[in-house]
C-alpha cells in the first residue's frame, strides 16, 4: 500500500508544480491574439486559422454565448485577457463603452455605408436579418405565416418557438423590429403580447432553428443564417416577412486594454478584406457580406428584394432596459 | 499553494510539523484552508455582491420578496421540488431492487450489468439530454416508429419527461451505493433471519434494509441534489415548465448584464434547499448507522428459473432504457450529415472532422480529471476520517461545509472563482490550476461520502489496536484505515472521475480556449447544430470515461467487485 500512496502524493505534488508553472507564464506579447467568439465554431475556427496562417499569429479562441462572454469580459476588465469580442450586434460596443475601444478600420471605406457604426466601435464584417423558419413536413409553404403579425393568429398557438430577448441579441433585434414596424405604442405591445401567447420562449437562440429543422416545432423566429442550413438540407423553408425586417451588421469589437492591440486591429482589417469577405459567402451560406461588390449566396433573397425597415439603433440602445423590462412582464404573464 | 504541498507531507511520516501539532489537527487545518479558499470565499463574494447591490434599493431582501410574490418565479422553486422528489422516489424504487438482484441473484450477465450501470453514468453533458429529444421528441426517431405501428408515446416535454430522464440518469447513484452497502453486510445477518423463519422479502425488509439505510439515504440525497441542480435536461425539455437552475442560468447568462442581484438571490435559495437536503441526510445516516464488519459478505443465491428470468428482465429493461441516449450518440456519430440534418447512411466523416482539433481538449480533459480525482481521493478520505472518527464541533462544521460544495451549482462556483481569483497575487483565471481546483472542490463530496458510508460501518477496533501497539495516527490511517476503505475509496474515485470528465457548467466559465475540454467542444457543437460532430466527440468522451476504469479494475484484479 505504501508505494501506491507515495506515488499518489508524488503525482499530486507534480501536478501542482505544473500548475505553478502555468501560473508563471510570460505575459502575452504581440504575435498572439485572443478572440472571444459567440459565432458558430466552424466559422470562427475557419477565419482564425486563415488569419493565423496568413500573419503567423497564434490565435486562441474562447467560444460561448454573447452574454456569457460579455459577463466574462466585465469580470476581467481590470486585467483583460481578451483582445476581440466577436459576436453580438453593432450596438453591443456602444452599449458597453467601459469594455470596448473604438476602432475605425481603413477597410471601412469599402463597406456599404449603411453598415457603418456611427458610434465608431463596430467592425461590421457581416450582416444578418431575422426571418420566420417553418418545418416543411408540418407546414405547407402557402400556409406559412407571411408577416410577423400573422404569428399572433390563434392557429399558431403553442406552435412557435422563439428565444428570450433578454438572453439573445437576435431575439431582441426581432422584438425591436416588431415594435418599430407597429409604432412602439400600446397597440404594438398588445400585438407583441398576442404573439408571445402563442410562443414557447426558450433560452438558447440556436435551439430555435435546430428544433424547427428537426420537426419539434412547426414555426420559429430566427436569424437567416441558422435557417438557411436547414433550407439547404431540405427540411425547412424561410419566410422573409412582408411587413418588414431588419438588416443589421453583426458585431466585432476590440476589448478595452486588449493585451495585443496591433494583432487586434490587423484582425479587424482582415475580416473586412475582399479575401475574407469572398470566403464568407463561399463557405458560410447565410452570412451576408458587407463589403461593396461581394455577392450573397445564390439561395438567399438579395438584399434589394427584402423589405428592410429603417432600424433605429440609437433608439434600440437607449430603450433597451425599458423594452426588456416590459417584455419580461409579458413573458411572466403569458409563459406560466 | 504552499498549503497544498504540506498536504503531501504529514501522511507519509509522523514527523515534521505534525510532531508539534499532531497529525489530524494539521490535516484538518489544511482541509479547512482549502475549503474556505475554494468554496466559501467565492460563494461569499457572490452573496456579498448581491447584498451590496440590493442595499441601494433600500431592502436587501427586495429580491426575495419579488421572488415569492410573483408566481412565475416561485413556481420554479415548486417545480424543482416536484421533479427532484419524484426522480428521487423513482430512482430508489428502481435502484434498490436492481442492486439487490445484481448482487444477490444469479441473474444472467451480471458483469455486463455492472459495466453498463457505470456506462449510464458517463453520459456526456448536454448532448445526453438532447439525445432524448432526438429519440422521443415530437418528431423523434422512436416517436415516429411507435406512431407508425399505432402506439402514440406520451410527450417527452414538461415535468413527466424531466422526471423520466432524471430517474434514468441518476438511479446509478442509488445502485452503486446500495451495491457497496450490500457488500458490507455479513451473511450471518441474513442466515439468522431466515433460520428464524422469515421469508425473503421479510428478511430484506426487517434485517437487510435497515443496514442499507445509510447507503439508500446517501444515494437518494445524491439523486435529489443532482436533479435539483441539473440544467441541461430542463433547459431542453422544460418548455413552459421552468425550474430554478434554468432561471438562474437565464439571469447569469444574460447578454445585457442581467440582474446579478436577482441571480444571486436565486442561487442562495438553491443553496438553502440543497444544503437542507444534505443536513437531513446527515441526520438520517447518523440516526441509522450501525457498525458491522462483513467477515463473510452476503452470498449470491441460486434462484428458481422463473424468478431468475423476471429479475434479469427487470434489470436489463432498466439498463436498456438508461443506455438509450448513449446508443443514440454512438450511432449518430457514424451517420452522414446533410448540412445540419443526419441521414441514414454510415460514414466516418464526423471522426475525420474532429481529428485535427481534438488533441488539445483531449489532453486537457485527461490531465485535469486525473489530477482532480487523485486530489479528491487523498483529501476526501482524510476528511471522511475526521468526520467519522474525530467527532466534535470542527468535524461537524467540516462535514456540513464539504457537503455544501455539492450544493453549489457549477455556474455559481465558476463565477465565484472568477471574481475571487482574477486579480494578482492569485490571478488564476484561464489557467489549468483553476480548473483542477474547481473540479476538486466540486467533486470532493463524492470521495467523502463514499468513505463516510463505509467508515460508519467499519468498527474502529482494528485502528485502536494499531494505536495501542504504538503506531502513530498518520501511520495507522495509511496502514489500517486506508486498506479497510479501499473499495469505498475506489468507488468514490470512480464517481469523481466519471463526473469530472464531463463537467460543463463551471468549465464554461473558467476555460480559456487553451484550457478547453472535450465537454466544452461538445457543448459548442450541439449549440451550433452539428449533432453528428458532437456525437463523435461524445463517443470519444464515453470511451475516455469507461475504458480507463475497466483497465484500472482489471489490473487491480478486482474487476467484479470494485466496479460497484
Interface residues (C-beta under 8 A of the other chain):
Chain A: X1 X2 X5 X6 X8 X9 X11 X12 X13 X15 X16 X18 X19 X20 X22 X23 X34 X40 X41 X42 X45 X60 X61 X62 X63 X64 X65 X66 X67 X68 X70 X71 X72 X74 X75 X76 X78 X79 X81 X88 X95 X137 X164 X166 X167 X168 X169 X172 X200 X202 X203 X204 X206 X207 X209 X210 X211 X213 X214 X215 X216 X217 X226 X229 X230 X232 X233 X234 X235 X320 X321 X324 X331 X332 X333 X335 X336
Chain B: X1 X4 X5 X7 X8 X11 X12 X70 X71 X72 X73 X75 X133 X134 X137 X138 X139 X235 X236 X239 X240 X242 X246 X249 X250 X252 X253 X254 X255 X256 X257 X258 X338 X339 X340 X341 X357 X370 X371 X374 X375 X377 X378 X415 X418 X419 X422 X423 X424 X427 X428 X429 X430 X431 X432 X433 X436 X478 X479 X482 X483 X508 X509 X511 X512 X513 X514 X516 X520 X524 X525 X527 X528 X529 X530
